[in-house]
Amino acid sequence: MSANLSAKCDESVDVLISGGGIAGLIAAAAFGASGHSVLCVDPAPPVTSEGAAGADLRSTCFLQPSIRVLEEAGLWERLAPHATPLQIMRIVDAGGAEAAARMVREFDASEISDKPFGWNLQNWLLKREISARLETLQNVRFLPGTGTAALTARSSEAIVTLTNGSRVAAKLVVGADGRNSPVREALGIGVKTFRYGQKALAFAVTHDRAHDNISTEVHRSGGPFTLVPLPDREESTPRRWSGWNAGRKSRGLPLCLPMRSMPR
Ligand SMILES: Cc1cc2nc3c(=O)[nH]c(=O)nc-3n(C[C@H](O)[C@H](O)[C@H](O)COP(=O)(O)OP(=O)(O)OC[C@H]3O[C@@H](n4cnc5c(N)ncnc54)[C@H](O)[C@@H]3O)c2cc1C
């Protein structure tokens, strides 16, 4: 980078992370825990309570190898109490003319190790816990409300212009800024888009029957319908709190098999 450009920057960091979603926040914690100076920016402040407008009701399943990354980032000890093991994956083929299960197969993690396949966490809760962890790292700054506006890459550094007008020099830029990534666009990285003609809903339900740490995927020709296990909503009741994700051709509502047709 020319000295000229570098001199015009307001600050300099090791790593600039564009995007404070799950990927960006975890990257900020990981780089921060390993001693790098980090600036993470996102135009949207994280919504950190479930009932608030704009809360991300999606969930993320962290498979076994990712736990070591979370441990090294100082995150797993915060997250573990909220995580639900994914012990059994139940796959349901309901692709026939009738909205009914044609074939059901279950895969139990105990067949391959003494641990679950992974652990599920709700995205809004991840944002709350990871943001809290970032506050404990003095070398990490998270700037919600400010986004990436432009990027100029050079051989040794990149200059990132933020939406608040400031310019930051960074040795590494991480593009974790979603499907319309401004970092990707600024670097001229091409993208191929496939339209499936589907819409997705993400939501959470409570139910009386225990989910037994089973993830259920119902596959219809119009799209999948997935139930992932989440922690009990209230400790004192046997009810479980689960997230459902559904996809379906855009002309209709998501596929909803009647509960009685769900296999046990
Ligand atoms: C319906 C649905 C259900 C899903 N269910 C599951 C599941 O059960 N399990 C699972 O593991 N995964 C699931 N996923 C996938 C998972 O939720 C996503 O892959 C994951 O959350 C993506 O995280 P991310 O941080 O990469 O991106 P995002 O969450 O999209 O975050 C991108 C961030 O970049 C920010 N941004 C945008 N513009 C800028 C800018 N100019 N500058 C800086 N920041 C910017 C945005 O504000 C946003 O906060 C699901 C996805 C969907 C759609």
Ligand as a Chemical Component Dictionary entry (heavy atoms), coordinates in Angstrom:
data_LIG
# 
_chem_comp.id                   LIG 
_chem_comp.type                 NON-POLYMER 
_chem_comp.pdbx_formal_charge   0 
_chem_comp.three_letter_code    LIG 
# 
loop_
_chem_comp_atom.comp_id 
_chem_comp_atom.atom_id 
_chem_comp_atom.alt_atom_id 
_chem_comp_atom.type_symbol 
_chem_comp_atom.charge 
_chem_comp_atom.model_Cartn_x 
_chem_comp_atom.model_Cartn_y 
_chem_comp_atom.model_Cartn_z 
_chem_comp_atom.pdbx_ordinal 
LIG C1  C1  C 0 -34.563 -20.341 7.304  1  
LIG C2  C2  C 0 -33.149 -20.664 7.697  2  
LIG C3  C3  C 0 -32.935 -21.648 8.657  3  
LIG C4  C4  C 0 -31.634 -21.998 9.021  4  
LIG N1  N1  N 0 -31.478 -22.972 9.970  5  
LIG C5  C5  C 0 -30.248 -23.348 10.332 6  
LIG C6  C6  C 0 -30.062 -24.398 11.310 7  
LIG O1  O1  O 0 -31.016 -24.973 11.821 8  
LIG N2  N2  N 0 -28.812 -24.725 11.657 9  
LIG C7  C7  C 0 -27.732 -24.111 11.083 10 
LIG O2  O2  O 0 -26.614 -24.464 11.443 11 
LIG N3  N3  N 0 -27.879 -23.116 10.172 12 
LIG C8  C8  C 0 -29.115 -22.732 9.781  13 
LIG N4  N4  N 0 -29.270 -21.761 8.843  14 
LIG C9  C9  C 0 -28.098 -21.128 8.287  15 
LIG C10 C10 C 0 -27.488 -20.116 9.236  16 
LIG O3  O3  O 0 -28.474 -19.462 9.996  17 
LIG C11 C11 C 0 -26.760 -19.069 8.404  18 
LIG O4  O4  O 0 -25.913 -19.741 7.491  19 
LIG C12 C12 C 0 -25.851 -18.219 9.287  20 
LIG O5  O5  O 0 -26.598 -17.558 10.273 21 
LIG C13 C13 C 0 -25.146 -17.211 8.429  22 
LIG O6  O6  O 0 -24.351 -16.414 9.293  23 
LIG P1  P1  P 0 -23.422 -15.273 8.735  24 
LIG O7  O7  O 0 -22.817 -14.600 9.928  25 
LIG O8  O8  O 0 -22.508 -15.821 7.697  26 
LIG O9  O9  O 0 -24.376 -14.320 7.908  27 
LIG P2  P2  P 0 -25.572 -13.363 8.364  28 
LIG O10 O10 O 0 -26.293 -13.902 9.546  29 
LIG O11 O11 O 0 -26.346 -13.108 7.114  30 
LIG O12 O12 O 0 -24.836 -12.030 8.846  31 
LIG C14 C14 C 0 -24.320 -11.094 7.937  32 
LIG C15 C15 C 0 -24.173 -9.802  8.672  33 
LIG O13 O13 O 0 -23.549 -8.872  7.796  34 
LIG C16 C16 C 0 -24.114 -7.630  8.054  35 
LIG N5  N5  N 0 -23.886 -6.682  6.957  36 
LIG C17 C17 C 0 -24.633 -6.442  5.866  37 
LIG N6  N6  N 0 -24.119 -5.442  5.151  38 
LIG C18 C18 C 0 -22.994 -5.054  5.788  39 
LIG C19 C19 C 0 -22.011 -4.055  5.549  40 
LIG N7  N7  N 0 -22.086 -3.218  4.506  41 
LIG N8  N8  N 0 -20.989 -3.929  6.415  42 
LIG C20 C20 C 0 -20.872 -4.747  7.489  43 
LIG N9  N9  N 0 -21.788 -5.703  7.768  44 
LIG C21 C21 C 0 -22.826 -5.858  6.928  45 
LIG C22 C22 C 0 -25.597 -7.910  8.296  46 
LIG O14 O14 O 0 -26.223 -6.843  9.013  47 
LIG C23 C23 C 0 -25.516 -9.195  9.112  48 
LIG O15 O15 O 0 -25.504 -8.958  10.497 49 
LIG C24 C24 C 0 -30.542 -21.366 8.452  50 
LIG C25 C25 C 0 -30.751 -20.370 7.503  51 
LIG C26 C26 C 0 -32.032 -20.020 7.128  52 
LIG C27 C27 C 0 -32.246 -18.944 6.079  53 
# 
loop_
_chem_comp_bond.comp_id 
_chem_comp_bond.atom_id_1 
_chem_comp_bond.atom_id_2 
_chem_comp_bond.value_order 
_chem_comp_bond.pdbx_ordinal 
LIG C1  C2  SING 1  
LIG C2  C3  SING 2  
LIG C2  C26 DOUB 3  
LIG C3  C4  DOUB 4  
LIG C4  N1  SING 5  
LIG C4  C24 SING 6  
LIG N1  C5  DOUB 7  
LIG C5  C6  SING 8  
LIG C5  C8  SING 9  
LIG C6  O1  DOUB 10 
LIG C6  N2  SING 11 
LIG N2  C7  SING 12 
LIG C7  O2  DOUB 13 
LIG C7  N3  SING 14 
LIG N3  C8  DOUB 15 
LIG C8  N4  SING 16 
LIG N4  C9  SING 17 
LIG N4  C24 SING 18 
LIG C9  C10 SING 19 
LIG C10 O3  SING 20 
LIG C10 C11 SING 21 
LIG C11 O4  SING 22 
LIG C11 C12 SING 23 
LIG C12 O5  SING 24 
LIG C12 C13 SING 25 
LIG C13 O6  SING 26 
LIG O6  P1  SING 27 
LIG P1  O7  DOUB 28 
LIG P1  O8  SING 29 
LIG P1  O9  SING 30 
LIG O9  P2  SING 31 
LIG P2  O10 DOUB 32 
LIG P2  O11 SING 33 
LIG P2  O12 SING 34 
LIG O12 C14 SING 35 
LIG C14 C15 SING 36 
LIG C15 O13 SING 37 
LIG C15 C23 SING 38 
LIG O13 C16 SING 39 
LIG C16 N5  SING 40 
LIG C16 C22 SING 41 
LIG N5  C17 SING 42 
LIG N5  C21 SING 43 
LIG C17 N6  DOUB 44 
LIG N6  C18 SING 45 
LIG C18 C19 SING 46 
LIG C18 C21 DOUB 47 
LIG C19 N7  SING 48 
LIG C19 N8  DOUB 49 
LIG N8  C20 SING 50 
LIG C20 N9  DOUB 51 
LIG N9  C21 SING 52 
LIG C22 O14 SING 53 
LIG C22 C23 SING 54 
LIG C23 O15 SING 55 
LIG C24 C25 DOUB 56 
LIG C25 C26 SING 57 
LIG C26 C27 SING 58 
# 
